[in-house]
């Protein structure tokens, strides 16, 4: 199994109480910490502009600016976004940005891409909010532009939503034949079909039942479009609360609640906790190893982890790297 880790960027109220002028120092330190620990293959950020599950004045740092920054201050870890929203940037321009970041990092960029969902954010930034079918068609056309741009250095597409005419993307990425594509999301009729056509990696539901269902549907789409299902690496994201014993797990949970409860309603807080409680990434190292080993047996071979307290206390991230990763690494 392979492992990535999210670097806190504010989107999930995970830089609250830290002076904005110190945010980059905190993020850089954690990125370099992961870079120095061989167990972490990659570091990740979210592509969002406003906090979730409710917008606030708390900082949320921009994903692709962070890609360039992390590329300049790390040497080994790969750099991804889970996931870039296609409609937030013109796809030819985004292909150019990603290629430049690939050069800054020496060929370490991963392109996580999806159709987008955060309606408030879309409207606040003036993107409107087209229906899901339109957003996913934009995703499909944008990925076609990426592939042309990175593989050939130019892109031309007269699409329904995007039109480019000989857009030059030079230099091409360092990576050959192109930057790896992660198609994120579990939409059963369209998103997974797009993944079957283009993805090197997928990222969807990490619960046992959900992962199996999405995998079966992805396999069906692969058969329909003539893709080798086994060539696609299937990943999932895991919120982690880890402790050496149940008491320490409970303490980490309580610290998370204390930090975010002033920003969320009771209903919103309950919703956030449902993404932790009873999920595979919560427990002692032994419990998490057992949970993830079961997921590995179902074909989940890349876990991307999120530690809500990392900006304040990286000991959970360190414990995971010391005791969970070695037990599951290939």
C-alpha positions as CSV (number, residue, x, y, z in Angstrom):
1,X,0.0,0.0,0.0
2,X,1.1,3.6,-0.7
3,X,0.4,6.6,1.4
4,X,-0.1,10.3,1.0
5,X,-0.9,13.0,3.6
6,X,-2.9,16.3,3.4
7,X,-1.1,19.4,4.5
8,X,-3.4,21.7,6.4
9,X,-4.3,24.8,4.3
10,X,-7.2,26.2,6.3
11,X,-10.1,24.8,4.3
12,X,-11.2,22.5,7.1
13,X,-10.6,25.0,9.9
14,X,-7.2,23.4,10.4
15,X,-5.1,26.6,10.8
16,X,-7.5,28.3,13.3
17,X,-5.6,30.3,15.9
18,X,-2.4,30.5,14.0
19,X,-1.4,34.0,12.8
20,X,-1.9,34.1,8.9
21,X,1.7,35.4,8.6
22,X,2.8,32.1,10.1
23,X,0.7,29.8,7.9
24,X,3.3,29.2,5.2
25,X,5.9,28.4,7.8
26,X,3.6,25.8,9.3
27,X,2.6,24.3,6.0
28,X,6.2,24.3,4.7
29,X,7.4,22.6,7.9
30,X,4.9,19.8,7.6
31,X,5.6,19.3,3.9
32,X,9.3,19.0,4.7
33,X,8.5,16.6,7.6
34,X,6.7,14.3,5.2
35,X,9.5,14.7,2.6
36,X,12.0,13.5,5.2
37,X,9.9,10.4,6.2
38,X,10.3,7.8,3.5
39,X,6.8,6.3,4.3
40,X,5.0,9.2,2.8
41,X,4.9,9.0,-1.0
42,X,3.0,12.2,-1.6
43,X,1.5,15.4,0.0
44,X,-1.8,16.9,-0.9
45,X,-4.0,19.9,-0.6
46,X,-7.7,20.7,-1.4
47,X,-8.7,23.0,-4.2
48,X,-11.1,25.3,-2.5
49,X,-11.3,29.0,-1.7
50,X,-13.7,29.1,1.3
51,X,-13.8,27.0,4.5
52,X,-16.1,24.1,4.8
53,X,-18.8,23.1,5.8
54,X,-19.5,26.8,6.2
55,X,-17.8,29.8,4.6
56,X,-16.0,32.0,7.0
57,X,-13.3,34.7,7.2
58,X,-10.8,32.0,8.2
59,X,-7.9,31.6,5.7
60,X,-8.0,29.0,2.9
61,X,-4.8,29.0,0.9
62,X,-4.9,28.4,-2.9
63,X,-3.9,25.0,-4.1
64,X,-1.8,25.6,-7.2
65,X,0.2,28.4,-5.6
66,X,1.0,25.8,-2.9
67,X,2.0,23.3,-5.5
68,X,4.7,25.7,-6.7
69,X,5.8,26.5,-3.2
70,X,6.0,22.9,-2.0
71,X,7.8,22.0,-5.2
72,X,10.5,24.5,-4.3
73,X,11.0,23.5,-0.7
74,X,10.8,19.7,-0.9
75,X,13.0,17.2,-2.8
76,X,11.2,13.8,-2.9
77,X,7.5,13.7,-2.2
78,X,5.0,13.9,-5.0
79,X,2.6,16.8,-5.0
80,X,-1.1,16.5,-5.6
81,X,-4.5,18.2,-5.2
82,X,-7.6,16.3,-4.2
83,X,-9.0,17.6,-6.2
84,X,-8.6,20.5,-8.6
85,X,-12.0,21.8,-9.9
86,X,-11.9,21.9,-13.6
87,X,-14.0,25.0,-14.0
88,X,-12.0,27.2,-11.7
89,X,-9.3,27.7,-14.3
90,X,-9.3,27.5,-18.1
91,X,-7.9,24.0,-18.8
92,X,-5.2,25.1,-21.3
93,X,-4.0,27.6,-18.7
94,X,-4.2,25.0,-16.0
95,X,-2.2,22.6,-18.2
96,X,0.5,25.3,-18.5
97,X,0.5,25.9,-14.7
98,X,0.9,22.2,-14.0
99,X,3.7,21.8,-16.5
100,X,5.5,24.7,-14.9
101,X,5.0,23.3,-11.4
102,X,6.3,19.9,-12.7
103,X,9.6,21.7,-13.7
104,X,9.8,23.5,-10.4
105,X,9.5,20.2,-8.5
106,X,11.6,18.1,-10.9
107,X,8.8,16.0,-12.2
108,X,6.7,15.4,-9.0
109,X,3.2,16.8,-9.9
110,X,0.1,14.7,-9.8
111,X,-3.1,16.1,-11.3
112,X,-6.1,15.4,-9.2
113,X,-9.1,16.7,-11.2
114,X,-12.9,16.6,-10.7
115,X,-16.1,18.3,-11.7
116,X,-16.5,20.4,-8.5
117,X,-19.4,20.6,-6.0
118,X,-19.1,23.6,-3.6
119,X,-22.0,25.7,-4.9
120,X,-21.5,28.7,-2.5
121,X,-17.8,29.0,-3.6
122,X,-18.6,28.7,-7.3
123,X,-21.2,31.5,-7.1
124,X,-19.1,33.7,-4.8
125,X,-16.2,33.7,-7.3
126,X,-18.5,34.3,-10.3
127,X,-18.4,30.9,-11.9
128,X,-22.2,30.4,-11.7
129,X,-23.1,26.8,-10.9
130,X,-24.1,24.7,-13.9
131,X,-25.9,21.5,-13.4
132,X,-23.9,18.3,-12.7
133,X,-24.1,17.0,-16.3
134,X,-22.5,20.3,-17.6
135,X,-19.8,20.3,-15.0
136,X,-18.9,16.7,-15.9
137,X,-18.8,17.4,-19.6
138,X,-16.4,20.3,-18.8
139,X,-14.3,17.8,-16.9
140,X,-14.2,15.4,-19.9
141,X,-13.3,18.2,-22.3
142,X,-10.7,19.6,-20.0
143,X,-8.9,16.3,-19.5
144,X,-8.7,15.9,-23.3
145,X,-7.0,19.3,-23.4
146,X,-4.5,18.2,-20.7
147,X,-3.6,15.1,-22.5
148,X,-2.9,16.8,-25.8
149,X,-1.0,19.7,-24.2
150,X,1.3,17.5,-22.1
151,X,1.8,14.7,-24.6
152,X,2.4,16.9,-27.7
153,X,3.0,20.5,-26.4
154,X,-0.1,21.9,-28.1
155,X,-3.8,21.5,-27.7
156,X,-6.7,22.1,-30.1
157,X,-10.4,21.3,-29.1
158,X,-13.6,22.7,-30.4
159,X,-15.7,21.5,-27.6
160,X,-19.1,22.4,-26.2
161,X,-17.6,24.2,-23.2
162,X,-14.0,24.7,-24.1
163,X,-12.4,25.9,-27.3
164,X,-8.6,26.1,-27.8
165,X,-6.9,26.5,-31.1
166,X,-3.2,25.5,-31.2
167,X,-2.6,26.5,-27.5
168,X,1.2,26.0,-27.0
169,X,2.2,24.4,-23.7
170,X,6.0,24.6,-23.7
171,X,7.9,23.4,-21.9
172,X,6.1,20.1,-21.7
173,X,6.1,18.5,-18.2
174,X,9.2,16.7,-17.1
175,X,7.2,13.5,-16.7
176,X,6.7,11.3,-19.7
177,X,4.4,10.8,-21.4
178,X,2.5,13.3,-19.2
179,X,1.5,14.2,-15.6
180,X,-0.5,11.4,-14.0
181,X,-4.2,11.9,-14.0
182,X,-6.3,11.3,-10.9
183,X,-10.0,11.4,-11.7
184,X,-11.7,12.1,-8.4
185,X,-15.3,11.3,-7.4
186,X,-17.6,8.4,-7.4
187,X,-20.5,9.5,-9.7
188,X,-21.6,6.2,-11.0
189,X,-22.9,7.0,-14.5
190,X,-20.5,9.7,-15.7
191,X,-17.5,10.4,-13.4
192,X,-16.5,6.7,-13.2
193,X,-16.9,6.5,-17.0
194,X,-14.6,9.5,-17.4
195,X,-12.2,7.7,-15.0
196,X,-12.3,4.5,-17.1
197,X,-11.4,6.5,-20.2
198,X,-8.6,8.6,-18.9
199,X,-7.5,7.9,-15.3
200,X,-4.2,6.6,-14.0
201,X,-5.7,6.8,-10.5
202,X,-9.2,7.1,-9.1
203,X,-10.2,8.4,-5.7
204,X,-13.6,7.5,-4.2
205,X,-15.5,6.2,-1.2
206,X,-13.1,4.5,1.3
207,X,-15.7,2.6,3.3
208,X,-15.7,-1.2,2.6
209,X,-19.2,-1.3,1.1
210,X,-18.8,1.9,-0.9
211,X,-15.4,1.1,-2.2
212,X,-16.5,-2.3,-3.5
213,X,-19.5,-0.9,-5.2
214,X,-17.6,1.9,-6.9
215,X,-14.9,-0.6,-8.0
216,X,-17.4,-2.9,-9.6
217,X,-18.9,0.0,-11.5
218,X,-15.5,1.3,-12.6
219,X,-14.7,-2.2,-13.9
220,X,-18.0,-2.2,-15.9
221,X,-17.1,1.2,-17.4
222,X,-13.6,-0.1,-18.2
223,X,-15.1,-3.0,-20.1
224,X,-17.4,-0.7,-22.0
225,X,-14.7,1.7,-23.1
226,X,-12.0,-1.0,-23.6
227,X,-9.7,0.0,-20.8
228,X,-7.6,-2.4,-18.7
229,X,-9.2,-2.1,-15.2
230,X,-6.1,-3.3,-13.5
231,X,-4.0,-0.5,-14.8
232,X,-5.9,2.0,-12.7
233,X,-4.8,2.5,-9.1
234,X,-7.7,2.9,-6.8
235,X,-7.3,5.3,-3.9
236,X,-9.4,6.6,-1.0
237,X,-9.1,9.5,1.5
238,X,-9.1,8.7,5.3
239,X,-9.6,11.1,8.1
240,X,-7.3,10.0,10.9
241,X,-7.5,10.2,14.7
242,X,-4.7,7.9,15.9
243,X,-3.5,7.2,19.5
244,X,-1.5,4.6,21.3
245,X,-4.6,3.7,23.2
246,X,-8.3,4.6,23.2
247,X,-7.7,7.4,25.7
248,X,-5.4,9.2,23.3
249,X,-7.7,8.7,20.4
250,X,-10.5,10.3,22.5
251,X,-8.2,13.2,23.5
252,X,-7.5,13.9,19.8
253,X,-11.2,13.9,19.0
254,X,-12.0,16.2,21.9
255,X,-9.2,18.6,20.8
256,X,-10.7,18.7,17.3
257,X,-14.1,19.4,18.6
258,X,-12.9,22.2,20.8
259,X,-11.1,23.9,17.9
260,X,-13.9,23.8,15.4
261,X,-17.1,24.0,17.5
262,X,-17.0,27.8,17.6
263,X,-17.2,27.9,13.8
264,X,-19.9,25.3,13.2
265,X,-23.5,24.7,14.2
266,X,-24.3,21.5,16.2
267,X,-25.6,19.9,13.0
268,X,-22.5,20.8,11.0
269,X,-20.2,19.5,13.7
270,X,-22.1,16.3,13.9
271,X,-21.8,15.9,10.2
272,X,-18.0,16.4,10.4
273,X,-17.7,13.9,13.2
274,X,-19.5,11.3,11.1
275,X,-16.6,11.4,8.7
276,X,-14.3,10.3,11.6
277,X,-16.3,8.1,14.0
278,X,-16.3,4.5,13.1
279,X,-14.3,5.1,10.0
280,X,-11.2,3.1,9.0
281,X,-8.7,5.8,10.0
282,X,-9.7,6.1,13.6
283,X,-8.2,4.0,16.4
284,X,-4.9,2.7,17.6
285,X,-2.2,1.8,15.2
286,X,-3.1,-1.9,15.4
287,X,-6.8,-1.1,14.7
288,X,-6.0,1.1,11.7
289,X,-3.6,-1.4,10.3
290,X,-6.4,-4.0,10.5
291,X,-8.9,-1.7,8.9
292,X,-6.7,-0.7,6.0
293,X,-5.4,-4.2,5.5
294,X,-9.1,-5.2,4.9
295,X,-9.4,-2.3,2.4
296,X,-6.2,-3.4,0.6
297,X,-7.8,-6.9,0.2
298,X,-10.6,-5.1,-1.7
299,X,-8.2,-3.3,-4.1
300,X,-7.6,0.0,-2.3
301,X,-3.8,0.4,-2.7
302,X,-3.3,4.1,-2.1
303,X,-4.5,5.8,1.1
304,X,-4.4,9.6,1.4
305,X,-4.6,10.6,5.0
306,X,-5.8,13.7,6.8
307,X,-4.7,14.6,10.4
308,X,-6.9,17.5,11.7
309,X,-4.4,18.4,14.4
310,X,-1.3,18.3,12.2
311,X,-0.7,22.1,12.3
312,X,-0.6,22.1,16.1
313,X,0.7,18.7,16.9
314,X,2.3,16.4,14.3
315,X,2.7,13.5,16.7
316,X,-0.3,11.6,15.2
317,X,1.2,12.0,11.8
318,X,4.5,10.7,13.1
319,X,2.9,7.7,14.9
320,X,1.1,6.7,11.7
321,X,4.3,6.9,9.7
322,X,6.2,4.8,12.3
323,X,3.6,2.1,13.1
324,X,1.0,2.0,10.4
325,X,2.8,2.6,7.2
326,X,5.6,-0.1,7.6
327,X,2.9,-2.7,8.4
328,X,1.2,-2.1,5.1
329,X,3.8,-0.9,2.6
330,X,4.5,-3.0,-0.4
